[in-house]
Amino acid sequence: MPRHPIPRYTFLAFQFNLLLDQGETLPVEEVQEKIEGGTLFGWLEDRYGREPHFLDLSLYEDQERGTILAAFQELLGVNADRKFGVTRNGISLCLAFCIEVLQHPDDFPS
């Protein structure tokens, strides 16, 4: 059974924050492609799921990952620079998407 959106997106936001704190960057365009293609989670796990990063997305089962990706895909059409202030880091974009869903949970799939 899927979790309530607040812990779902809060934990995910902390995971993105972990990567940002470690100084990690990803091109916005590449992250957008991974979101659009539905491969964001696996790609991030392959890249950051072990030492020294230890990104932990294991709490998210396939159904929940699909729900999150659907919300992120809805946000791809938004002007990220204007709305979120993101132009250079795809990890920041993912964090901004989490915050947007947390602010307006009724506007996105649950």
C-alpha positions in Angstrom: 0.0 0.0 0.0 1.4 3.4 -0.9 2.5 5.8 1.8 1.0 9.2 2.4 2.6 11.7 0.1 4.3 13.8 2.8 6.7 11.1 4.1 7.1 9.8 0.5 8.3 13.1 -0.8 10.0 14.3 2.3 12.3 11.3 2.5 13.1 11.6 -1.2 13.8 15.3 -0.8 16.3 14.4 2.0 18.0 11.9 -0.4 18.4 14.6 -3.0 19.6 17.0 -0.4 22.3 14.4 0.6 23.6 14.4 -2.9 23.6 18.2 -3.1 25.5 18.4 0.2 28.1 16.1 -1.2 28.6 18.5 -4.1 27.0 16.3 -6.7 25.6 17.8 -9.9 23.8 16.4 -12.9 22.8 18.1 -16.1 19.2 19.3 -16.0 18.5 18.0 -19.5 19.8 14.5 -18.6 17.6 14.3 -15.5 14.6 15.5 -17.5 15.3 12.7 -20.0 15.4 10.1 -17.2 12.2 11.4 -15.7 10.5 11.3 -19.1 11.7 7.8 -19.9 10.8 6.5 -16.4 14.3 5.4 -15.6 15.2 8.0 -13.0 15.3 5.8 -9.9 17.3 3.0 -11.4 19.7 5.4 -13.0 20.2 7.3 -9.7 20.7 4.0 -7.8 23.3 2.8 -10.3 25.1 6.1 -10.0 24.9 6.9 -6.3 23.6 3.8 -4.5 26.9 2.8 -3.0 30.0 4.3 -1.4 30.7 7.2 -1.0 27.1 8.4 -1.6 24.8 5.8 -0.2 21.7 7.1 -1.8 18.9 5.0 -0.4 15.8 4.5 -2.6 15.1 1.0 -1.3 11.9 2.2 0.5 10.2 2.9 -2.8 8.6 -0.1 -4.4 7.7 -0.2 -8.1 4.2 1.2 -7.7 5.3 4.0 -5.6 8.2 4.9 -7.9 5.7 5.0 -10.7 3.5 7.4 -8.8 6.4 9.7 -8.1 7.6 9.6 -11.7 4.1 10.4 -12.9 4.1 13.5 -10.6 7.6 14.5 -11.8 6.5 14.0 -15.5 3.6 16.4 -15.0 6.1 19.0 -13.8 8.4 18.6 -16.8 6.4 21.2 -18.7 7.0 23.9 -16.0 9.6 26.5 -16.6 12.0 25.3 -13.9 14.1 28.5 -14.1 11.2 30.8 -13.5 9.2 28.7 -11.1 11.9 26.9 -9.1 15.1 28.9 -9.8 16.8 25.8 -11.2 19.0 26.0 -14.3 22.2 24.1 -13.7 21.6 21.0 -11.5 19.2 18.2 -12.2 19.4 17.1 -8.5 18.1 20.5 -7.5 15.3 20.1 -10.0 14.3 16.8 -8.4 14.4 18.4 -5.0 12.2 21.3 -6.3 9.8 18.8 -7.8 9.5 17.1 -4.3 8.8 20.5 -2.7 6.2 21.4 -5.3 4.3 18.1 -4.8 4.5 18.6 -1.0 3.0 22.1 -1.4 0.2 21.0 -3.7 -0.4 17.3 -3.0 -3.9 17.3 -4.3 -2.7 18.3 -7.8 -0.7 15.1 -8.3 -1.2 11.4 -8.4 -1.2 9.7 -5.1 
